[in-house]
Amino acid sequence: TGFDSDNSSGDFSEANHKVAEMLDLDPHQSNRTGKHNGETEIQENGIKRHRTSLPAPMFSRSDFSVWSILKKCIGLELSKITMPIVFNEPLSFLQRITEYMEHIYLINKACSHADPLERMQAVAAFAVSAVASQWERTGKPFNPLLGETYELTREDLGFRFISEQVSHHPPISAFYSEGLNKDFIFHGSIYPKLKFWGKSIEAEPRGTITLELLKHNEAYTWTNPTCCVHNVIIGKLWLEQYGMVEIVNHSTGDKCVLNFKPCGLFGKELHRVEGYIQDKNRKKLCVIYGKWTECLWCTDPTTYETYKKNEKRGGEQKKLKPSEDLIKSENDEADDMPEVQDTVQFIPGSKLLWRINSRPPNSSQMYNFTSFAVSLNELEKGMEAILAPTDCRLRPDIRNMENGNMDVASKEKERLEEKQRAARKERAKDEVEWHTRWFNQGTNPYTGTSDWLYSGGYFDRNFSDCPDIY
């Protein structure tokens, strides 16, 4: 989530900020395409090869203090504070939402299972994996402009995705994704509520996330946990997720309750996730445990309770080694998963549900992006001719930041915000209401709560009435 607003006074102009010295990228990790604007290579199997590096490394944030900005804004609404661009990452929040799809194989697994319990396990793993890409991502994405869109079609992964910024005050982002094989629909709207606690910034998620498995005629809904960035005044920034996440299968009545545990006084519970799946009669069917930054396991409740009792008595605990983990796991994708050293206490007999993807070797110089995130702003040759004019890839401030042109990016960001303010004033003067293009406000059919629903038609590519926002 971001802080920038078209109501910002502009008192904190970034144009004159000194940008720290650039880091050096490993020359062996350069963009495979050889060009940042995306002449994407085609592999022998016909699948497009996406870029593996950004055009320029990130700038150091060590010379800047978030507190130097926030201390001037005590008492102001946090969403109306303009932050220096150096604290951003070169992605829009709409692109950040698309990172939910990084572990889409878990949706495919859910679709393939005949057992509803195994489907819920896969969906629970998908819900946890959706926040995993935020690990060590302390840069804030750009706030989408009103009417901004983002589309992504990945034939190799079997989905297409469209999102739109449907409201600016409050900021609401709506998204819709579907399987290319017509096997699932994934949609929702996100309205984060920001709170500044002095030493930390907390983003409380609002809005419902819905996954429909069409083959099984099932629908699952949930909301994300709360995200908190610590040490915004002094020290190293770090991030945690906490809160209860309840995933409901509206067809069977099954429910998965996940507790993203807060760090605690001594950090013992940092990043831990524990929960269970129960049927409509509240009978526990399995226990889920792990860390949202590493992996997720499941086991039967009896085994879990026995292990916990032995743990309290000082019984020997076992950490599963990565190699042992890959051999013993019943997970179909185990052979394709990277060997990441787990710190999760392994309970013998557990089944691996999900493991985080390893990041590129130069990830720390690319805003700690995953390989999937690195590809999101890639502008391939010929793409401008077919994209909606409101697509994030065409935003000049994000594009210039990605290319390392920080001064230009800062000026473009200010220009776009001023253009948005002027457009809003013009609409108010003429008493013209803003109309969304691809989503409409309605009611979620499963929860009965307010939601933004996809109107359809985006991929017909009639963009004649799209607003001019850039």
RAURRA-V466348 format. One record per run of one state. SS is the DSSP state (@ for helix, = for strand, . for the rest). FROM is the first residue (numbers start at 1). TO is the last residue. Records with the same first field share a line. If there is no record, write none. Layout:
SS->FROM-TO ; FROM-TO
//
This chain:
.->1-21 ; 23-26 ; 30-40 ; 43-47 ; 50-58 ; 60-65 ; 74-77 ; 81-84 ; 104-104 ; 113-115 ; 133-139 ; 143-148 ; 155-158 ; 168-171 ; 180-183 ; 191-192 ; 197-199 ; 205-208 ; 214-217 ; 223-225 ; 231-237 ; 250-254 ; 261-271 ; 279-283 ; 292-294 ; 300-300 ; 313-321 ; 329-333 ; 337-350 ; 356-362 ; 366-370 ; 375-382 ; 386-390 ; 395-395 ; 403-405 ; 431-438 ; 444-449 ; 455-457 ; 461-470
=->22-22 ; 41-42 ; 48-49 ; 59-59 ; 88-92 ; 140-142 ; 149-154 ; 159-167 ; 172-179 ; 184-190 ; 193-196 ; 200-204 ; 209-213 ; 218-222 ; 226-230 ; 238-249 ; 255-260 ; 272-278 ; 284-291 ; 295-299 ; 351-355 ; 391-391 ; 439-443 ; 450-454
@->27-29 ; 66-73 ; 78-80 ; 85-87 ; 93-103 ; 105-112 ; 116-132 ; 301-312 ; 322-328 ; 334-336 ; 363-365 ; 371-374 ; 383-385 ; 392-394 ; 396-402 ; 406-430 ; 458-460
//
